[in-house]
Amino acid sequence: MVRYYTQEGRRVVEVETLAQAHWIDVKAPYDTEEITKLSEALEVPVDFITDSFDIDERSRYEREDNAKLILVNSPLLNEDAVENEAIYFTLPIGIILTDHHIVTVSAKDNPILQKFRASGVKNMDILDRKWFVLQIFEQNVFSFLECLKRLNLKRNLIEQELYNSSRSKELKQLLRIEKSLVYFVNSLSANELLKMKIKRTNFMDITNFEEHSDLFEDIIIDNSQALEMSNVYTNILGGTMEAYAAIVSNNMNVFIHRLTIITIILMVPTLVASFYGMNLSHIPFTDHKYAFYYILLFSLVLGFFLIWFFRRNKQL
């Protein structure tokens, strides 16, 4: 699906033709013939567009003739997730710069681009292509930070549940959070390397534009902060999982220990009773009318003696 946009004042408006547009937004599902025509009209390689539909594409930039391609990973809520899948995953946004247009390409409708289409970004200017790219970078980092805050809040709530229960449901949710954080760490690391390389090579030609350069510096700092937060949350979650596993293992050991002691206590009276269950003629008290009560009393005494012994040694 290809849609064309321009800006009137502070509003982004959709237009009908490429000639009227400054921003072209391409997302799946797409028609191969339509993509080919767009590629020819903009004089950009078809690969620049199709590569952006690959969900496993790494963050990178590329130049060919007068066209520039930037691929940056962004977070996306996994709406179709099942129990063993991550809550969030990352998806590349392709940004193609030509002499007169900017093209964004994504395999799914990205909330970051939705925000631009709804004119919801402060100081937005899609007529300034370099500024528009920087704002996409900025909103992308903000999206990572927001997702990280939600994941951390969810982790805290699940930890409170774990204090009161040991259900597998909470553990599965922690695993989903852990998978999301792994995606974030890898994507943020790749994005940081991409931005540092863009800055070093002046790929976007913004060195002489102070406002653009300052914004790019802030974006790099925010990206580093998001990466650090991801690493911290990953370490906290890993520590939480290990601590919970240790607690479960310790509780199981205590339970088995107590069960073993109870078994020993019950075994001794049972052993006494089993002797008198034998068909032998020379067992003491076999002819005594109170033999049953003597045996019962003796078994109880042995049982209480074992309870006293284990408690004295702090085993029970």
N, C-alpha and C positions, 0 to 999 in steps of 0.2 A: 504494500500500500504506500503510495507516494502522495504527499500533501505539500502544498506550497503556502508560504507565509511571508508577510512583510510587516512593517511596523508603522503605525500611524499614531503619532504622539507617544503616549505611554502604553498603548494597546497593541497587542499582536493580533493581526487579522489574517484570515485565510483568503487566498486568491486562487484564481482558476488556472493561470498559465505560468510557465517557467519565466517568461519575460517580465512578469510583474513581481516575481518573488525575489527575496533576499535570502530566505532560509528554506531549504527543502528537507523535509523530515520523511525518512524511509523506515518502515518497520514491517515485520512479518504479519500476515502472509503477503507475499509479493509475487508479481508476475514476471517471469524471466524476460519476456519481450519488453515489458515496461522498463525494467532495470537496464536492459541493453540500450534502449532509446535514450534514457536519462544519461547513461554513460557517454554516449556519442554527443548528446547536446552539450554536456558540460566539459567534454574532452578530458575525461578522467578514465583510468583503467577500470574495467569491470571488476577486477579483483579487489579494488579499494572498497567497493560496495559489498560484494559477496563475502569477503573475509570477515566483515563486521557481524555477519549472521552466525558465525561459528562461536558457540558459547564457550569453547575452550581456548579461544584465541588469546594470546598473551598481550600485555600492555607494550606498545611500541609506537614508533613513528616512521614514516617512509615518505620519500619525495620522488616524484616522477614528472618530468617536464615542469609545467606550471601548477601542478596539483600536489597538495600535501595531505597526508593521512595521519591522523593521531587516533590510536586505540587506547582507551582507558577503561578499566574495570569499575563497575558501580554495583552497589548492593541492591538486592531485590528480594521481596518477601516471597517465600515459597508457598504459594496458595494451595498447591495440590500435594503438599507434603503428607507423607504417612509417618508412622511412629519412628521409623529408623532413618528418616531423612532430616537434613538440616532445616532449621527454621528460616534462615536466610541463605541465599547463595549469591554469587557475583556473576555479572553478565557484562560483556564489553559494549561500550558505546563507541561507534566509529564516527570520527569528525573529519570531514573532507573540506579542505580549503581550496577554493579556486580564485580566480582574479575578481569575480563579481558575486560569488555565492558561497554560502556555507551549507554543507549537507551533513545531517546527523542520521546515523543508521543504527538500529538496534533490533535484536531478534524478538523482543517483546516490548510492549508499551511501557516505557520507563517513566516512573513518577517524577524524575528530575526534568525530563522533557515535557511532561504534562504541566509542570509548574510554569515553564516558560510559555507554553501555548496559552495558559490561563492568565498570562501577564502578571504572575505572582512573584516576580523577582525584582527586588529593589534596584534602581538605576540600570535597568535592562536596556541594552541597545544592540539589536541584532543587525543594525546597519553598519556598525563597527565590528567587523568579523573577528578581529583579534580580541577585542573586549568580550565579545560573545563567547569565544572559546574559554577565556579565563573565567567567566561567570559559570560556565558548565563545570569547569574544574572545581570552582568554589562550592557550588551546590552539591557536587558529588561528594566532596569531603564532609560537608554538613550532613549529608544523608548517612554517611558512614558513622559519624559521631552520634546521630540520633538513634540509629539502629543499635549501636553499642550500649547506649544508655538503656534502651528497652531490654536488651539481652541481660544486662547486669541487674536490672530491676526484677526480671523474671527469675534470674538465678537466686537472688535474695529470697524471693517468695518460696521457691522450691526448697531452699535450705531450711526455712522455717517449718515446712511440711515434713522434711526428713527428720527433724528433731522429735516429731510426734509419731512417726510411722516409718516402716521400712518397706513400703510398697515399691514394686518395680516400676510403677508409673512415673514416679518422680525421678528415678534413675534414668529412665529412657528420655525424659525431658532434658536432663542435664547432658546426656550424650548428644542430643540434637543441638543444644547450645554450644557444646564443644566443637561440633562439626562446623557450625556457623562461624565460630571464632577462627577456626583453621582457614576457612575461605577468606575471611577478612584479613588475617595476617598476611597470607600469600598475596592477595590483591593489593593491599596497601603498600607492601614492600615493592611490588612491581611498579605501582603508580609513583612511588617516591623516586625510584631509579629513573623512570621515564621523565619526570618533571625536572630532576637534577640534570639529566642529559639535555633536555630541551633548553634549560637555562644556560648550560655550559656552551652549547653549540649555537645559541641564539636562533633556534629553528623557527620561531615565530616572529623574528625581527621586531622585538619590543624593547631592546636595550635602550634606545633613544627616547622612549616614551616613559616618563617618570611614573605617571599614574598606573600604567600597565605593569611596569616592573615592580612597583610597591605591592600591587595586588597579587602578583605572582609570588613574591616573597612570602606574603601572608598565607597564601595557599599551601606553599611548601611546608611552612611551620605548622599549619593546622593538620596537614597530612601526617607529619611526623608525630604530632600529638595523638592523632587517631591510631597510628601504628603502635605507639607506646601503650595506649589504653588497651588495645587488643591483646598485646603481649601480657600486660598486667592481669587482665581478666582471664586470659588463658591459664596463667600460672595459678591464679586464685582458684579457678575451677578444677585444675588438676590436683591442687592441694586438698580441695574439698572432697573430691572423689576418693583420693587416697585415704584421707582421714575417715571418711564414712566406711570405706572398705575395712579399715583397721578396727573401727568400732563394731561393725557387724561381726568380724572375725572374733573379736574379744568377747562379745556377748554370746556367741556360739560356744566358745570355749568354756565360759562360765556356766552356761546351761548344761553342757555335756558333763562338766565336773560335778555339778550338783546332782545330775541324774545318776551318775556313777555312784556317788555316796548314798543316795536313796536306794539304789539297787543293792548295795552292800548291806545296808541296814535291814532291808526286807529279806535278804538272802539267808541271814543267820537264823531267824525264827523259822523260816521255811525249811532249813536244813534239819533243825531239831524235830519239826513235825514229820519230816520225811523218814527219819529213823523209826519213829513209832508207827509209821505206815507199813513197815516191813512185816512179813509173816514169819516172825521168829518167836520162839517160846521162852527165851531167857532175857527178855527186855525188862529193866526195872519198872516197878509200879504197874505192871500189866494187869495185876489182879486187884489193885487198890481201887476203891470206889470213887476216890477223888483224883485219880490219875490225870484225867483230862484237864482239870483245873490247875494241877501242879505244872503240867507241861505248858499250858497256856500262860501261867504266871511266869515260868522260867523264860519262855520266849519273849514276853514283854520286857522282863528285866534285862535280857541281853540286848533287845532293841533300844531301850532307853539308855543303856550303858554306852552303846555305840553312838547314839545321838550326842550324849554328854562328851564323849571322847572327841568326836569331830568338831564340836563347838569349842571345846577347850583349846583345840589346835587351830581354831579359826578356819576350818575347812567347810563349814556349813553356815 
